[in-house]
């Protein structure tokens, strides 16, 4: 999963990135500190996998990962190239989801590019730039597809009609996600790559000691079908410089909630409707994977390795807590909680799977 962190300059993007990754992306009190996107691979820690690994005696633990892209601040006029906007917008197109950092704190020492703090205005500034960028992209794509549609190509005809509806929506200020892509043109969405079709998580950068999403932002997120969490980027960046034990003690003293990593990662996976499943063996690595909810054991096998998917025969499946309760695979087989499933079995969150396949 690739998640792009966006927002106005000085919204707290790089501080959040530092807190998420401890990668030390430069954070400074002026726009365009981050020119090239900083990319960090962040493990998605899961206590359920820890319990499974301990129960069966795995050799190591390998967490699934998220790629966080710290993309430089957008400004008004970015779609026209203001503030190197075209380059930044291209970086966003390569991501699966967007973390939109919105400033809500009133720290006067941090300069706001608009002069005042107004979360809803800032959200609208970024969203307007994304809509304008998509409109230009859609109009260019439509010009190319029209010629193919005139030749009678059915997929092109369907895509051309869809693009006209997308353009109308964008001209009205509505995101591309409000216009479902046509079944007759399965590549249409991938060809356009609209920024406003990506799921959004608003991360509201609040005062230290606060963990509430402002009501106006929560309402805006609900209206758009987005999610929202509150994070103090400055506090999380400071805590990220401590070791885990010291950070935990400091959190308790400050009354701070879960780390920004937990909040943002869980929010990102919720956006994409992902579930976690595990593979684990005695004296072998225990590993976590993620899969879109509703997909099958056959799809899960493909996440592990394409050769395993091609040779899929059956899968041994058990819920993680049932495996722990049974004390391992032997106990699970004895009490009947370890099941044999076929390729069409719908995976459940927390399943532990062993795929039997022919090479």
C-alpha positions as CSV (number, residue, x, y, z in Angstrom):
1,X,0.0,0.0,0.0
2,X,1.3,3.5,-0.9
3,X,-0.1,6.3,1.1
4,X,0.7,10.0,0.2
5,X,0.8,12.6,3.0
6,X,-0.4,15.9,1.6
7,X,-1.5,19.3,2.9
8,X,-0.6,23.0,2.9
9,X,2.9,24.0,3.8
10,X,3.5,23.9,7.6
11,X,0.4,21.8,8.2
12,X,2.6,19.3,10.0
13,X,3.2,16.8,7.3
14,X,6.9,16.2,7.8
15,X,6.5,16.1,11.5
16,X,3.9,13.4,11.1
17,X,6.2,11.6,8.7
18,X,9.0,11.7,11.3
19,X,6.7,10.4,14.0
20,X,5.5,7.6,11.7
21,X,8.9,6.5,10.5
22,X,11.6,8.0,12.6
23,X,13.3,8.7,9.3
24,X,14.2,12.2,10.0
25,X,12.6,14.0,7.1
26,X,13.5,17.6,7.3
27,X,10.8,19.8,9.0
28,X,11.3,23.5,8.9
29,X,9.2,26.6,9.2
30,X,9.0,27.6,5.6
31,X,7.3,26.2,2.4
32,X,8.8,23.6,0.1
33,X,11.3,22.1,2.6
34,X,10.4,18.7,1.0
35,X,11.1,18.8,-2.7
36,X,11.3,15.1,-3.6
37,X,8.9,12.9,-1.7
38,X,10.4,11.1,1.2
39,X,9.4,7.5,1.1
40,X,9.6,5.2,4.1
41,X,8.5,1.6,4.5
42,X,6.8,1.3,7.9
43,X,5.9,-2.1,9.6
44,X,2.3,-2.6,10.5
45,X,2.7,-4.1,14.0
46,X,0.0,-6.5,15.0
47,X,-0.2,-8.0,18.5
48,X,-2.2,-11.0,17.2
49,X,0.7,-12.1,15.1
50,X,3.0,-11.7,18.2
51,X,0.7,-14.1,20.1
52,X,0.6,-16.6,17.2
53,X,4.4,-16.6,16.8
54,X,4.9,-17.1,20.6
55,X,2.4,-19.9,20.7
56,X,3.9,-22.0,17.9
57,X,7.5,-21.1,18.3
58,X,8.2,-19.2,15.1
59,X,11.8,-18.2,14.3
60,X,11.0,-14.5,13.7
61,X,8.2,-12.1,13.1
62,X,7.8,-10.3,9.8
63,X,5.1,-7.5,9.7
64,X,3.4,-6.3,6.6
65,X,4.4,-2.8,5.6
66,X,3.0,0.5,4.3
67,X,4.9,2.9,2.1
68,X,4.4,6.4,3.4
69,X,5.2,9.2,0.9
70,X,5.9,12.6,2.4
71,X,4.9,14.9,-0.4
72,X,5.8,18.6,-0.3
73,X,3.1,21.2,0.6
74,X,0.6,22.2,-2.0
75,X,-0.5,25.8,-2.3
76,X,-3.3,27.7,-4.0
77,X,-2.6,27.5,-7.8
78,X,-0.7,24.2,-7.6
79,X,-2.5,22.8,-10.6
80,X,-1.1,25.7,-12.6
81,X,2.4,24.9,-11.4
82,X,2.5,27.3,-8.4
83,X,5.1,26.1,-5.8
84,X,6.3,23.2,-8.1
85,X,2.7,22.0,-7.9
86,X,2.7,19.9,-11.1
87,X,5.5,17.7,-9.7
88,X,3.8,17.2,-6.4
89,X,0.5,16.3,-8.0
90,X,2.2,13.7,-10.1
91,X,3.6,12.2,-6.9
92,X,0.1,11.9,-5.4
93,X,-1.2,10.1,-8.5
94,X,1.2,7.2,-7.7
95,X,-0.4,6.5,-4.3
96,X,-3.4,4.3,-3.3
97,X,-4.7,6.6,-0.6
98,X,-4.3,10.1,0.7
99,X,-3.5,11.2,4.2
100,X,-4.5,14.9,4.2
101,X,-2.9,16.7,7.1
102,X,-5.0,19.7,8.3
103,X,-3.7,22.2,10.8
104,X,-6.0,23.0,13.7
105,X,-3.5,24.2,16.4
106,X,-3.0,28.0,17.0
107,X,0.8,28.0,17.6
108,X,1.7,31.5,16.5
109,X,5.4,30.5,16.0
110,X,4.4,28.4,13.0
111,X,3.7,30.5,10.0
112,X,0.4,29.7,8.1
113,X,0.6,30.4,4.4
114,X,-2.8,32.0,4.4
115,X,-2.1,34.0,7.5
116,X,-4.8,32.5,9.7
117,X,-5.8,29.0,10.9
118,X,-9.0,27.7,9.3
119,X,-9.2,23.9,8.8
120,X,-12.2,23.9,6.5
121,X,-10.8,26.7,4.2
122,X,-7.5,24.7,4.1
123,X,-9.3,21.5,3.2
124,X,-11.1,23.3,0.4
125,X,-7.9,24.8,-0.9
126,X,-6.3,21.4,-1.3
127,X,-9.4,19.7,-2.7
128,X,-9.9,22.5,-5.2
129,X,-6.4,22.0,-6.5
130,X,-7.0,18.3,-6.9
131,X,-10.3,18.8,-8.7
132,X,-8.7,21.3,-11.1
133,X,-5.8,18.9,-11.8
134,X,-8.2,16.1,-12.5
135,X,-10.3,18.3,-14.8
136,X,-7.3,19.0,-16.9
137,X,-6.3,15.3,-17.0
138,X,-9.8,14.2,-17.8
139,X,-10.1,16.7,-20.7
140,X,-6.8,15.6,-22.2
141,X,-7.8,11.9,-21.9
142,X,-11.3,12.6,-23.4
143,X,-9.7,14.2,-26.4
144,X,-7.7,11.1,-27.1
145,X,-10.6,8.6,-26.4
146,X,-13.0,10.5,-28.7
147,X,-11.1,9.4,-31.8
148,X,-11.1,5.8,-30.7
149,X,-14.9,6.0,-29.9
150,X,-15.6,7.2,-33.4
151,X,-14.1,4.0,-34.8
152,X,-16.8,2.0,-33.1
153,X,-14.7,0.5,-30.3
154,X,-17.2,-0.5,-27.6
155,X,-14.8,0.0,-24.7
156,X,-13.8,3.5,-26.1
157,X,-17.4,4.4,-26.5
158,X,-18.1,3.5,-22.8
159,X,-15.0,5.3,-21.6
160,X,-15.8,8.5,-23.6
161,X,-19.3,8.7,-22.1
162,X,-17.9,8.1,-18.6
163,X,-15.2,10.8,-19.1
164,X,-17.9,13.3,-20.2
165,X,-19.8,12.6,-16.9
166,X,-16.5,12.9,-14.9
167,X,-15.8,16.3,-16.6
168,X,-19.3,17.5,-15.7
169,X,-18.8,16.4,-12.1
170,X,-15.4,18.1,-11.8
171,X,-16.7,21.3,-13.4
172,X,-19.4,21.3,-10.7
173,X,-16.7,20.8,-8.0
174,X,-17.6,17.2,-7.3
175,X,-14.8,14.6,-7.0
176,X,-14.3,11.9,-9.7
177,X,-15.2,9.2,-7.1
178,X,-18.9,10.3,-7.5
179,X,-18.9,8.9,-11.0
180,X,-18.5,5.1,-11.0
181,X,-16.3,3.8,-13.9
182,X,-18.0,1.8,-16.6
183,X,-17.9,-2.0,-16.5
184,X,-17.5,-2.0,-20.3
185,X,-14.2,-0.2,-20.0
186,X,-12.3,-1.9,-17.1
187,X,-9.1,0.1,-17.7
188,X,-10.8,3.5,-17.7
189,X,-10.1,4.4,-14.1
190,X,-6.5,3.2,-14.3
191,X,-5.9,5.2,-17.5
192,X,-7.2,8.4,-15.9
193,X,-5.8,8.0,-12.4
194,X,-7.9,10.8,-10.9
195,X,-6.6,12.2,-7.7
196,X,-10.1,12.8,-6.4
197,X,-11.0,9.1,-6.7
198,X,-8.5,8.1,-4.0
199,X,-9.8,7.5,-0.5
200,X,-8.9,10.2,2.0
201,X,-8.0,10.1,5.7
202,X,-8.0,13.6,7.3
203,X,-5.3,13.8,10.0
204,X,-6.0,16.9,12.1
205,X,-2.9,18.4,13.6
206,X,-4.2,19.5,17.0
207,X,-2.8,21.1,20.2
208,X,-0.7,18.9,22.5
209,X,-3.0,17.2,25.0
210,X,-6.0,17.2,22.6
211,X,-7.2,14.1,20.8
212,X,-10.6,15.3,19.4
213,X,-11.3,15.9,15.8
214,X,-12.9,19.4,15.5
215,X,-16.6,19.1,14.8
216,X,-16.5,21.0,11.5
217,X,-13.8,18.6,10.2
218,X,-15.6,15.5,11.4
219,X,-18.7,16.7,9.6
220,X,-16.8,17.5,6.4
221,X,-15.2,14.0,6.5
222,X,-18.6,12.3,7.0
223,X,-20.1,14.4,4.1
224,X,-17.3,13.2,1.8
225,X,-17.2,9.6,2.9
226,X,-13.7,10.1,4.3
227,X,-12.3,9.3,7.8
228,X,-10.7,11.6,10.3
229,X,-8.3,11.2,13.3
230,X,-6.6,13.8,15.5
231,X,-2.9,13.8,16.1
232,X,-0.5,16.2,17.7
233,X,2.3,16.0,15.1
234,X,4.8,17.9,17.3
235,X,4.2,15.7,20.3
236,X,4.4,12.5,18.2
237,X,7.6,13.7,16.6
238,X,9.2,14.4,20.0
239,X,8.1,11.0,21.3
240,X,9.5,9.3,18.2
241,X,13.0,10.3,19.3
242,X,12.7,8.3,22.5
243,X,13.0,4.5,22.7
244,X,9.7,2.6,23.0
245,X,9.8,2.2,26.7
246,X,10.5,5.9,27.4
247,X,7.9,6.9,24.9
248,X,5.3,4.7,26.6
249,X,6.1,6.2,30.0
250,X,5.9,9.7,28.6
251,X,2.5,8.9,26.9
252,X,1.1,7.8,30.3
253,X,2.4,10.9,32.0
254,X,0.9,13.2,29.4
255,X,-2.3,11.2,29.1
256,X,-1.7,10.7,25.4
257,X,-3.6,8.0,23.5
258,X,-2.3,5.5,20.9
259,X,0.7,6.5,18.7
260,X,0.1,8.4,15.5
261,X,1.4,5.3,13.7
262,X,-1.5,3.2,15.1
263,X,-4.1,5.8,14.4
264,X,-2.9,6.6,10.8
265,X,-2.1,3.1,9.7
266,X,-5.4,1.7,11.1
267,X,-7.2,4.6,9.4
268,X,-5.4,3.9,6.1
269,X,-6.3,0.3,6.1
270,X,-9.9,1.1,7.0
271,X,-10.1,3.4,3.9
272,X,-9.1,0.5,1.6
273,X,-11.2,-2.0,3.5
274,X,-8.3,-4.3,4.1
275,X,-8.2,-7.3,6.4
276,X,-5.1,-9.0,7.9
277,X,-4.2,-12.6,7.7
278,X,-1.1,-14.5,8.9
279,X,1.2,-17.3,7.9
280,X,3.3,-19.0,10.6
281,X,5.2,-22.2,11.2
282,X,7.3,-23.8,13.9
283,X,10.9,-22.6,13.6
284,X,9.8,-20.6,10.5
285,X,8.9,-16.9,10.2
286,X,5.5,-15.7,11.3
287,X,4.3,-13.1,8.8
288,X,1.3,-10.8,8.4
289,X,-0.3,-9.9,5.1
290,X,-3.2,-7.7,4.0
291,X,-6.0,-8.4,1.5
292,X,-9.1,-6.5,0.4
293,X,-12.1,-7.7,2.4
294,X,-14.3,-10.2,0.5
295,X,-11.5,-11.9,-1.4
296,X,-10.8,-15.6,-1.2
297,X,-8.1,-18.0,0.0
298,X,-6.9,-18.2,-3.6
299,X,-6.3,-14.4,-3.6
300,X,-4.5,-14.7,-0.3
301,X,-2.2,-17.3,-1.8
302,X,-1.4,-14.8,-4.5
303,X,-0.3,-12.3,-1.9
304,X,2.1,-14.8,-0.5
305,X,3.6,-15.8,-3.9
306,X,2.3,-16.1,-7.4
307,X,3.6,-19.7,-7.7
308,X,1.6,-20.7,-4.6
309,X,-1.5,-19.2,-6.2
310,X,-1.0,-21.0,-9.5
311,X,-0.5,-24.4,-7.8
312,X,-3.3,-23.9,-5.1
313,X,-4.7,-27.2,-3.9
314,X,-6.3,-26.4,-0.6
315,X,-5.7,-24.3,2.5
316,X,-5.5,-25.1,6.2
317,X,-7.3,-22.2,8.0
318,X,-7.8,-21.3,11.6
319,X,-8.7,-18.1,13.5
320,X,-5.6,-16.7,15.3
321,X,-7.3,-16.8,18.7
322,X,-8.4,-20.4,18.2
323,X,-4.8,-21.3,17.3
324,X,-3.5,-19.6,20.5
325,X,-6.2,-21.2,22.6
326,X,-5.4,-24.7,21.2
327,X,-1.7,-24.2,22.0
328,X,-0.6,-24.7,18.4
329,X,-1.4,-26.7,15.3
330,X,-1.3,-30.1,17.0
331,X,-3.9,-29.0,19.6
332,X,-6.0,-27.4,16.9
333,X,-6.0,-30.6,14.8
334,X,-7.0,-32.5,17.9
335,X,-10.0,-30.3,18.8
336,X,-11.1,-29.9,15.2
337,X,-10.6,-26.1,14.9
338,X,-8.1,-26.4,12.1
339,X,-10.2,-26.6,8.9
340,X,-9.5,-27.5,5.2
341,X,-10.9,-24.9,2.8
342,X,-11.0,-24.6,-1.0
343,X,-9.9,-21.8,-3.2
344,X,-13.2,-19.9,-2.9
345,X,-13.2,-19.7,0.9
346,X,-13.7,-16.0,1.9
347,X,-10.9,-14.9,4.1
348,X,-11.7,-13.5,7.5
349,X,-9.7,-10.9,9.5
350,X,-7.1,-12.7,11.7
351,X,-7.1,-16.0,9.8
352,X,-3.9,-18.1,10.0
353,X,-3.5,-19.9,6.7
354,X,-1.2,-22.6,5.4
355,X,-1.6,-23.2,1.6
356,X,-0.9,-26.6,0.2
357,X,0.1,-26.3,-3.5
358,X,1.7,-28.2,-6.3
359,X,5.0,-26.7,-7.6
